[in-house]
Amino acid sequence: MKLTEVKKLIEEYQEKYRHTNLAKFDISSIYDLFPDKNTNKEFQKWSETYQHNGRYGVYLIMNDNFEIIYVGESNNIGKRLGNYFGYDSKKDCLIKQTWSEQPRYICTIAIDNETWFERLALEEYLIYHIQPIDNVRSK
């Protein structure tokens, strides 16, 4: 499933399962782990701080085709993504674990501090509907 479809799922989740008084989830711009392969100026580029660093939320890891390969949640998005991606000797992106497909892009969804627990439900909802290749639990 591609990011555009996932954004529709997030909207559906917000409309069906959340009170209308709650603030909408904050969805980040696309973060490019390997910007030297792309000149799209709208993307955040590797080595810039993750947009929702330090916040509760859900993150989506995508391949070159913007297909979601993994959905995760964290109480500190930047710290969790730091477990997966770091710097090599040239300050380029270093992938720290094995994935079924090469990660290329990241998108994060920040959850309000008051409703921090929603990240768990949103993650489960997205995994159930997306069925990402690298999520082995919750399918």
WOPE-V430462 format. One record per helix or strand of 2 or more residues. SS is the DSSP state (~ for helix, > for strand). FROM is the first residue (numbers start at 1). LEN is the number of residues. Records with the same first field share a line. If there is no record, write none. Layout:
SS->FROM-LEN ; FROM-LEN
This chain:
~->3-15 ; 35-3 ; 77-8 ; 113-3 ; 118-13
>->26-2 ; 31-2 ; 44-2 ; 57-6 ; 67-8 ; 85-3 ; 93-3 ; 105-6
